[in-house]
Amino acid sequence: MNVPRSRTWPIVALGAVTVLACRPAPPVHADWHPDGPAPASDDDDDAPDVAPAHPHAATMHAWFSGVGEVRDALIAGDRDAIARQAQALARTLDDGSFPAAWQPSVDELRSHAHAAAAEPSLDAAASLVAQMADECGACHDALGVVALVEDALPPDDDVPEGTSAAQIMARHGFGATRMWEGMVAPSPRRWIRGTTMFVITPDCAQTQPDEGTHCERTRSLARRAHLVEDRTARTELYGQLLATCADCHAAARPAARQ
């Protein structure tokens, strides 16, 4: 990733990634059902124009936000923040107010969160975060609510423009977020939109040599990810991409504080 180690723009760039990659999670749609789409009712004529909020909407919103906070801490290369956010997510997942059908996926998420909190390696933590996203998508797929989850995601048409180092960073943040959503929903369209952003973004010539290496690696990983459809392969490649972002930002953090 391309975070120069001079002046003060790394702080701005990391902030841009956080804004792009961690927008407030939208509420789950009111017609969402924990065991799949709700069956049609014979009393539709008597149904209110606006369905009441689903009893588990707040839970899903909290989990979506919590997993995103862990991802953002990882992208920033902040090991202490990863531990804090992963521990917070694990506590949130301890809330037992969800359908029994969700239990296996909740257990997996909690296990990954605990492991990420204790993991000293950014590369290994990145792999765990990617597995969290995959577990979310697998659960949504199993429950038959993929379309509803995708509809609840924020718009994906606010594409950053420009070719400066900071603007390229913002475009990378946009791409990484779309790929994340592509796994969590799961949404092949968002995955492709994310990988495409890396591929079409101008080259990394504006970055310093060592940061340019990270930048080029993210583009290489995105090109490979663009072509794969297998969930396991996507999870592995996304984990490597997150690790590359984390390594670059972790290296830039001391320079940003000078």
PAKOL-343244 format. One line per field, with one value per residue (C-alpha): y, z, x; residue number from 1; chain; residue in three letters. Coordinates in Angstrom, 2 decimals, decimal comma. Layout:
BEGIN
v [Y:...]
w [Z:...]
u [X:...]
num [NUM:...]
cadena [A:...]
residuo [ALA:...]
end
This chain:
BEGIN
v [0,00:3,51:5,48:7,92:8,34:12,08:15,07:14,47:12,93:9,33:10,40:11,81:8,72:6,33:8,44:8,21:4,44:4,35:6,59:4,53:1,15:1,73:3,59:3,17:-0,14:0,30:-1,35:-4,80:-4,66:-5,02:-7,97:-9,94:-13,27:-15,28:-18,57:-17,24:-15,18:-15,11:-17,10:-15,20:-14,52:-14,97:-11,76:-9,48:-7,16:-6,41:-5,95:-2,48:-0,44:-0,52:-3,78:-3,52:-3,78:-7,35:-8,36:-9,37:-6,36:-4,60:-7,75:-8,12:-4,42:-4,70:-7,77:-6,21:-3,09:-5,09:-7,23:-4,07:-2,44:-5,39:-5,17:-1,43:-1,90:-4,57:-2,38:0,39:-2,03:-1,22:-4,38:-2,98:-1,79:-5,21:-6,84:-4,31:-4,53:-8,32:-8,66:-6,27:-8,32:-11,54:-9,95:-8,80:-12,32:-13,65:-12,16:-15,23:-13,48:-15,04:-18,08:-21,47:-21,89:-19,15:-20,85:-22,66:-19,48:-17,42:-19,94:-19,71:-15,92:-15,88:-18,35:-16,19:-13,06:-14,59:-15,85:-12,45:-10,72:-12,92:-13,12:-11,16:-11,57:-9,11:-11,68:-14,31:-11,76:-10,74:-14,33:-14,59:-11,38:-12,67:-15,89:-13,83:-12,24:-15,63:-17,06:-14,19:-14,82:-18,57:-18,04:-15,58:-18,00:-20,93:-18,90:-17,77:-14,05:-13,00:-10,62:-8,94:-8,47:-7,03:-4,61:-3,40:-2,48:1,18:2,47:1,61:4,38:7,02:6,30:8,41:10,34:11,59:10,23:11,62:9,18:10,06:9,67:6,30:5,25:6,28:4,24:1,22:1,74:1,79:-1,43:-3,23:-2,27:-3,52:-6,82:-7,11:-6,56:-9,08:-11,69:-10,71:-10,56:-12,50:-10,46:-11,41:-8,00:-6,12:-8,43:-7,73:-4,01:-4,02:-5,98:-3,86:-0,67:-1,95:-3,01:0,25:2,58:4,37:2,89:3,26:5,55:8,33:6,24:5,78:2,59:0,39:1,60:1,12:-2,54:-2,82:-0,91:-3,18:-6,27:-5,21:-4,78:-8,18:-9,84:-8,05:-9,22:-12,81:-12,30:-10,88:-14,25:-16,65:-17,69:-20,30:-19,05:-20,58:-18,99:-15,61:-15,78:-16,60:-13,81:-11,25:-12,15:-11,59:-8,25:-7,12:-8,22:-6,15:-3,07:-3,68:-4,11:-0,87:1,17:-0,28:0,78:4,29:4,82:5,81:8,27:9,80:10,53:12,38]
w [0,00:-0,69:2,52:2,27:5,42:5,14:6,32:7,84:5,12:6,46:9,22:6,63:4,44:7,27:8,19:4,61:4,70:7,97:6,59:3,43:5,06:8,14:7,27:9,85:9,24:7,98:9,87:8,72:6,54:8,36:6,20:7,09:8,82:10,85:9,18:5,65:3,87:5,80:4,17:2,49:4,68:3,81:5,76:3,53:3,07:6,78:6,97:7,84:5,10:7,01:8,70:12,30:12,97:13,19:16,80:15,85:13,67:16,45:17,11:13,47:13,26:16,31:14,93:11,49:13,08:15,48:12,78:10,74:13,67:13,89:10,16:10,34:13,21:11,15:8,05:10,15:11,34:14,97:16,98:20,24:18,53:16,93:20,37:21,84:19,00:18,75:22,49:22,21:19,34:21,34:24,20:21,79:20,39:23,91:23,74:23,48:22,00:18,57:16,88:17,54:13,82:14,07:16,84:14,73:12,87:16,07:17,68:14,72:14,79:18,53:18,10:15,36:17,49:20,49:18,26:16,59:19,98:21,06:17,72:17,63:13,86:11,59:8,77:10,92:12,29:8,73:7,84:10,85:9,90:6,36:7,84:9,89:6,70:5,03:8,01:7,85:4,15:4,62:7,29:5,15:2,25:4,38:5,71:2,22:3,03:0,70:-1,37:1,72:3,25:0,01:-0,21:3,32:2,41:1,76:-1,82:-3,66:-6,25:-4,36:-6,15:-5,03:-7,83:-8,41:-8,90:-5,93:-3,38:-0,90:-3,56:-4,64:-1,00:-0,88:-4,00:-2,40:0,66:-1,56:-3,27:-0,01:1,41:-1,65:-1,51:2,20:1,43:-1,37:1,19:4,00:1,92:-0,08:-3,28:-6,41:-7,89:-4,98:-4,94:-8,62:-8,11:-5,37:-7,23:-10,32:-8,37:-7,54:-11,12:-12,78:-10,24:-11,68:-11,01:-7,78:-9,14:-6,73:-3,71:-2,12:-3,11:-0,14:-0,04:-3,80:-3,21:-0,95:-3,47:-6,34:-4,22:-3,47:-7,20:-7,95:-5,28:-6,56:-10,11:-8,88:-6,69:-9,67:-11,40:-8,59:-7,58:-4,94:-1,42:0,11:-2,49:-2,08:1,69:1,40:-1,11:0,85:3,99:2,10:0,80:4,31:5,61:2,92:3,89:7,57:7,04:5,05:7,52:10,53:8,99:8,36:11,87:13,53:10,69:11,13:14,78:14,09]
u [0,00:1,21:1,54:4,48:6,53:7,05:5,08:1,68:-0,47:-0,31:-2,65:-5,05:-4,74:-5,41:-8,39:-9,64:-9,39:-11,31:-14,05:-14,35:-14,01:-16,10:-19,24:-21,99:-23,70:-27,27:-30,11:-31,14:-34,25:-37,52:-38,58:-35,45:-36,15:-33,57:-34,45:-34,76:-37,43:-40,66:-43,49:-46,27:-49,26:-52,91:-53,57:-51,51:-54,49:-54,42:-50,65:-49,32:-47,67:-44,38:-43,35:-42,18:-38,45:-37,21:-36,44:-32,88:-32,07:-30,15:-28,11:-27,13:-26,27:-24,01:-22,22:-21,74:-20,27:-18,11:-16,52:-15,91:-14,11:-11,73:-11,07:-10,36:-7,90:-6,17:-5,97:-4,43:-1,75:-2,57:-1,95:-3,33:-6,52:-6,98:-6,90:-9,34:-11,83:-11,64:-12,26:-15,20:-16,63:-16,29:-18,23:-20,94:-21,23:-21,79:-25,29:-27,50:-30,54:-30,46:-32,05:-30,50:-29,81:-27,18:-25,20:-22,56:-21,62:-21,63:-19,30:-16,92:-16,94:-16,26:-13,39:-11,82:-12,27:-10,51:-7,70:-7,27:-7,13:-4,25:-2,42:0,90:1,33:-0,46:-0,40:-2,11:-4,59:-5,45:-6,22:-8,55:-10,36:-10,89:-12,29:-14,76:-16,08:-16,36:-18,25:-20,74:-21,32:-21,67:-24,31:-26,28:-26,12:-27,31:-30,25:-31,25:-31,02:-28,20:-30,33:-31,74:-28,29:-26,93:-29,85:-29,03:-25,45:-24,56:-24,35:-21,16:-21,11:-19,10:-15,83:-12,82:-11,13:-7,58:-4,08:-2,12:-0,72:-3,48:-6,18:-4,79:-4,92:-8,58:-9,30:-7,60:-9,79:-12,87:-11,78:-10,99:-14,40:-16,29:-14,39:-15,26:-18,94:-18,63:-17,61:-19,99:-23,21:-21,92:-22,13:-20,15:-20,95:-19,41:-16,40:-15,72:-16,31:-13,70:-11,05:-11,61:-10,87:-7,39:-6,74:-7,83:-6,20:-3,13:0,26:2,21:4,95:3,93:4,89:8,29:10,17:9,29:5,68:5,43:6,19:3,15:1,06:2,01:1,40:-2,17:-2,80:-1,31:-3,47:-6,56:-5,91:-5,79:-8,86:-10,75:-10,54:-11,43:-14,94:-14,11:-14,89:-11,78:-9,52:-11,20:-10,81:-7,11:-6,43:-8,40:-6,47:-3,21:-4,45:-5,43:-2,02:-0,29:-2,31:-1,56:2,19:2,41:0,36:2,17:5,48:4,13:2,76:6,11:6,79:3,33:4,06:7,34]
num [1:2:3:4:5:6:7:8:9:10:11:12:13:14:15:16:17:18:19:20:21:22:23:24:25:26:27:28:29:30:31:32:33:34:35:36:37:38:39:40:41:42:43:44:45:46:47:48:49:50:51:52:53:54:55:56:57:58:59:60:61:62:63:64:65:66:67:68:69:70:71:72:73:74:75:76:77:78:79:80:81:82:83:84:85:86:87:88:89:90:91:92:93:94:95:96:97:98:99:100:101:102:103:104:105:106:107:108:109:110:111:112:113:114:115:116:117:118:119:120:121:122:123:124:125:126:127:128:129:130:131:132:133:134:135:136:137:138:139:140:141:142:143:144:145:146:147:148:149:150:151:152:153:154:155:156:157:158:159:160:161:162:163:164:165:166:167:168:169:170:171:172:173:174:175:176:177:178:179:180:181:182:183:184:185:186:187:188:189:190:191:192:193:194:195:196:197:198:199:200:201:202:203:204:205:206:207:208:209:210:211:212:213:214:215:216:217:218:219:220:221:222:223:224:225:226:227:228:229:230:231:232:233:234:235:236:237:238:239:240:241:242:243:244:245:246:247:248:249:250:251:252:253:254:255:256:257:258]
cadena [A:A:A:A:A:A:A:A:A:A:A:A:A:A:A:A:A:A:A:A:A:A:A:A:A:A:A:A:A:A:A:A:A:A:A:A:A:A:A:A:A:A:A:A:A:A:A:A:A:A:A:A:A:A:A:A:A:A:A:A:A:A:A:A:A:A:A:A:A:A:A:A:A:A:A:A:A:A:A:A:A:A:A:A:A:A:A:A:A:A:A:A:A:A:A:A:A:A:A:A:A:A:A:A:A:A:A:A:A:A:A:A:A:A:A:A:A:A:A:A:A:A:A:A:A:A:A:A:A:A:A:A:A:A:A:A:A:A:A:A:A:A:A:A:A:A:A:A:A:A:A:A:A:A:A:A:A:A:A:A:A:A:A:A:A:A:A:A:A:A:A:A:A:A:A:A:A:A:A:A:A:A:A:A:A:A:A:A:A:A:A:A:A:A:A:A:A:A:A:A:A:A:A:A:A:A:A:A:A:A:A:A:A:A:A:A:A:A:A:A:A:A:A:A:A:A:A:A:A:A:A:A:A:A:A:A:A:A:A:A:A:A:A:A:A:A:A:A:A:A:A:A:A:A:A:A:A:A]
residuo [MET:ASN:VAL:PRO:ARG:SER:ARG:THR:TRP:PRO:ILE:VAL:ALA:LEU:GLY:ALA:VAL:THR:VAL:LEU:ALA:CYS:ARG:PRO:ALA:PRO:PRO:VAL:HIS:ALA:ASP:TRP:HIS:PRO:ASP:GLY:PRO:ALA:PRO:ALA:SER:ASP:ASP:ASP:ASP:ASP:ALA:PRO:ASP:VAL:ALA:PRO:ALA:HIS:PRO:HIS:ALA:ALA:THR:MET:HIS:ALA:TRP:PHE:SER:GLY:VAL:GLY:GLU:VAL:ARG:ASP:ALA:LEU:ILE:ALA:GLY:ASP:ARG:ASP:ALA:ILE:ALA:ARG:GLN:ALA:GLN:ALA:LEU:ALA:ARG:THR:LEU:ASP:ASP:GLY:SER:PHE:PRO:ALA:ALA:TRP:GLN:PRO:SER:VAL:ASP:GLU:LEU:ARG:SER:HIS:ALA:HIS:ALA:ALA:ALA:ALA:GLU:PRO:SER:LEU:ASP:ALA:ALA:ALA:SER:LEU:VAL:ALA:GLN:MET:ALA:ASP:GLU:CYS:GLY:ALA:CYS:HIS:ASP:ALA:LEU:GLY:VAL:VAL:ALA:LEU:VAL:GLU:ASP:ALA:LEU:PRO:PRO:ASP:ASP:ASP:VAL:PRO:GLU:GLY:THR:SER:ALA:ALA:GLN:ILE:MET:ALA:ARG:HIS:GLY:PHE:GLY:ALA:THR:ARG:MET:TRP:GLU:GLY:MET:VAL:ALA:PRO:SER:PRO:ARG:ARG:TRP:ILE:ARG:GLY:THR:THR:MET:PHE:VAL:ILE:THR:PRO:ASP:CYS:ALA:GLN:THR:GLN:PRO:ASP:GLU:GLY:THR:HIS:CYS:GLU:ARG:THR:ARG:SER:LEU:ALA:ARG:ARG:ALA:HIS:LEU:VAL:GLU:ASP:ARG:THR:ALA:ARG:THR:GLU:LEU:TYR:GLY:GLN:LEU:LEU:ALA:THR:CYS:ALA:ASP:CYS:HIS:ALA:ALA:ALA:ARG:PRO:ALA:ALA:ARG:GLN]
end
